[in-house]
Amino acid sequence: MLTQQKKIRTTYDKVKHLSPLAADGTGVIEIEIAMTYMLKEGKRIEDYFDLEEYYEKATLEKVVSTPPYYSLPKEIRDKAIGA
């Protein structure tokens, strides 16, 4: 069941930790998970993915710019900071 959430005016700095809403299909989600794991383990992404490939490069940029959900403090998961 979908619920309507109230809108809150905020700044980008308070929501930059959130993942953008996107209709990512299978394949992209798996690549995001793999890249996140590899970064956590200190592995070189370019050893496993062709970063000349548009979707792989764009996915890496998304992964690097958004902190992993598990690393966020529980009080700011899924919401703006201070909301």
N, C-alpha and C positions, 0 to 999 in steps of 0.2 A: 504494500500500500504506500503510495506516495504521499508525502506531507508537504505542505507549503511552508517555506521558511521565510521569516521576515527579512527584509532587505536592510542592510546596515551600510551606511556610507563610511568608507575607510580609505586609507592610502595604500599604495602598492607595497611599501615596506612592511605593512602589517599582514599582507597576504602572500608575499613572494615565496613562502615556504610551502604553499599549497600546490598540488598538481593541477595543471589546467584541465578543464573539462574537455574531453575529446572522445570520439568514438573510435578508439584504437581497436583494430581487429586482431585476430590471432596472428601470430607471427611477430607483430610489433610488441605486444605485451611480453612475449617470451624473450625477445631481444632486450627489452628494458630490464627485465629481471636478471638476465645473464650479465648485462653490462654493470648493473648495480652490484652484483655479487663479485664480479671481477675487480671493480674499483675497490671494494671493501677488502679484497684479498691482495691488493697491490699489483695486480696483473696488468699488462699492457694491452689495452683494448685493440690497438692496431695489429697485434699479433693474431687476433681471432676474427676481426671484422674488417671488411673493405670500406674504409672511411671515404673513399672516392664515390661510393654508392650513396645517392641522395638520402634514402630513408635511414640507412645506418648512421650516416653523419648527423642527420636531424635528430635521430633517437638519442645518440650520444650527447648532443647539445642539451636536449631535454633532461636527460638523466643527470648531467653535471650541474645544471642550473636549479634543480629541485632536490632538496635533501630527502633521503629515504624516509618513508613514513615511520619505520620502526625507530629511527633516531630522534624523532620529534618528541618533546615532552608531552605527556598525555593531555595537559591542559590547553595545548594549542593545536592538537590534531583536528582536522576538519573545520577549523574556524579561524577567523581573523584574530591576531594577537590583541588582547584587551577587550574582546567582544564578549 
